[in-house]
Amino acid sequence: MGGVQDRDANAAVRRFRAPVVDMNSCPEPVGCVQHGLLQHAGILVCPRCGGHLEFSLDILECKCCGSEYPSDSGIPRLFFPHDVLYGPRDVTHKVKDFYDENPFPQYEDSDSADSLRERSLASPLARLLDNQLPASALILDAGCGTGHLANFLGMREERQVIGADLSLNSLREAKRFKDRWAVHNAGFLQMNLFRPPFRKAVFDVVIANSVLHHTSDPLGAFSLLAALLKPDGLFVLSLFNPLGRAGNNMRRLLYRLSKDRLAFLRWRSEKQRGRFIQRYKQPYESRHFLGEIAQEWFAANEFEFLYSSPRIGSQQLSGGEDLRYARWPGDRGMQLRTELGMMLRGIVNDGLFVMIGRNKVKPEQIEAGERSQAAVA
Ligand SMILES: C[S@@+](CC[C@H](N)C(=O)[O-])C[C@H]1O[C@@H](n2cnc3c(N)ncnc32)[C@H](O)[C@@H]1O
């Protein structure tokens, strides 16, 4: 990074540096994921320069560039801004402010480990991941929000799940739940997914559930996260589809034109507030076609297509399938029929689709740094 950019970056770090709240000594039980993140930093690197991090006086410190990363409520704050690279086009600040004000998804006061497990198992995606991910997988939930999925997946014995998000308020809720219900196999840290504070090729699974479409450069973010996967690792992502999202956008326009006088149609109780704001008040979202991900994004990053929900064409997918086998993502006609089906269902739902791909980059390519350079350029 050159002189002016360096100064900008330093200013940005200062802007994001918050007071250290606790951490006189590591309060986390030895052996749990949060303890590992706080003290050993084995898979962590400096989000600014990629240098080696060391734990000293309750702060993670980069031995290369000297940056310091304190913790808040036991959550390492490894956020580094990237607006110096993307300029005014960048939406990170807007999105960060939005989710700090409206952490998502919400927990209910009556929530417990059992109720979260029960609710998660009702979702085909969470069920599929819980059943199909390797028992001892190291998983990154990038943009984990308040950590419902990370806490649910972290309830399994040998698994290790790291939930990472830019919204500190969301992470505080995630960690509060984890601490209260002793979910030792989930840990949380603050990051910007354009500056992931992890070594390359360390995760078995990376999840970005309803996240990348809230960034200025979804494909760039996908490529950066893809580089964190081991060979044969799985990328699970969900995104909005332009046709599937049409119904939601019409309603959004209606609420805006009525200055929210019609909001009562969907927001009748405090419980519905979070979902309403999430669906209709987002500061920024992009939308993506099935083929764009299954063919373009996956090809650019050397992934093979495994799964999509809704299913494309005549595949008979149920949520219980085996993620070991690659599938054909269908031709444009089949994809369009699936998207038209989403448009019809978009009258009631929010137009998200899920896609899972497998990293086909070979270990030698990762060592030579080939994929990350090709994809991120
Ligand atoms: C719609 S919420 C999804 C939360 C969670 N994945 C879920 O499905 O319940 C989107 C999340 O992405 C996070 N996010 C957006 N841009 C990000 C970025 N650049 N780095 C890290 N997290 C980001 C937001 O803070 C927010 O918590």
The ligand as an SDF file (V2000), in Angstrom:
LIG
                    3D

 27 29  0  0  0  0  0  0  0  0999 V2000
  -29.2470  -10.6220    5.9280 C   0  0  0  0  0  0  0  0  0  0  0  0
  -28.0360  -10.6950    7.1760 S   0  0  0  0  0  0  0  0  0  0  0  0
  -27.7450  -12.4390    7.1900 C   0  0  0  0  0  0  0  0  0  0  0  0
  -27.3380  -12.9500    8.5460 C   0  0  0  0  0  0  0  0  0  0  0  0
  -27.1220  -14.4750    8.5970 C   0  0  0  0  0  0  0  0  0  0  0  0
  -26.1750  -14.9360    7.6080 N   0  0  0  0  0  0  0  0  0  0  0  0
  -28.4420  -15.1890    8.4280 C   0  0  0  0  0  0  0  0  0  0  0  0
  -28.7240  -15.6630    7.3290 O   0  0  0  0  0  0  0  0  0  0  0  0
  -29.1970  -15.2460    9.3750 O   0  0  0  0  0  0  0  0  0  0  0  0
  -26.5790  -10.1010    6.3260 C   0  0  0  0  0  0  0  0  0  0  0  0
  -25.3360  -10.0110    7.2210 C   0  0  0  0  0  0  0  0  0  0  0  0
  -24.1810   -9.7710    6.3950 O   0  0  0  0  0  0  0  0  0  0  0  0
  -23.3030   -8.9370    7.1160 C   0  0  0  0  0  0  0  0  0  0  0  0
  -22.3870   -8.2690    6.1790 N   0  0  0  0  0  0  0  0  0  0  0  0
  -22.7120   -7.4670    5.1390 C   0  0  0  0  0  0  0  0  0  0  0  0
  -21.5890   -7.0080    4.5500 N   0  0  0  0  0  0  0  0  0  0  0  0
  -20.5240   -7.5520    5.2110 C   0  0  0  0  0  0  0  0  0  0  0  0
  -19.1060   -7.4310    5.0950 C   0  0  0  0  0  0  0  0  0  0  0  0
  -18.5380   -6.6570    4.1710 N   0  0  0  0  0  0  0  0  0  0  0  0
  -18.3300   -8.1300    5.9640 N   0  0  0  0  0  0  0  0  0  0  0  0
  -18.8920   -8.9080    6.9270 C   0  0  0  0  0  0  0  0  0  0  0  0
  -20.2330   -9.0420    7.1030 N   0  0  0  0  0  0  0  0  0  0  0  0
  -21.0410   -8.3630    6.2620 C   0  0  0  0  0  0  0  0  0  0  0  0
  -24.2440   -7.9540    7.8060 C   0  0  0  0  0  0  0  0  0  0  0  0
  -23.6440   -7.2980    8.8860 O   0  0  0  0  0  0  0  0  0  0  0  0
  -25.3970   -8.8670    8.2160 C   0  0  0  0  0  0  0  0  0  0  0  0
  -25.2630   -9.3480    9.5290 O   0  0  0  0  0  0  0  0  0  0  0  0
  1  2  1  0
  2  3  1  0
  2 10  1  0
  3  4  1  0
  4  5  1  0
  5  6  1  0
  5  7  1  0
  7  8  2  0
  7  9  1  0
 10 11  1  0
 11 12  1  0
 11 26  1  0
 12 13  1  0
 13 14  1  0
 13 24  1  0
 14 15  1  0
 14 23  1  0
 15 16  2  0
 16 17  1  0
 17 18  1  0
 17 23  2  0
 18 19  1  0
 18 20  2  0
 20 21  1  0
 21 22  2  0
 22 23  1  0
 24 25  1  0
 24 26  1  0
 26 27  1  0
M  CHG  2   2   1   9  -1
M  END
$$$$
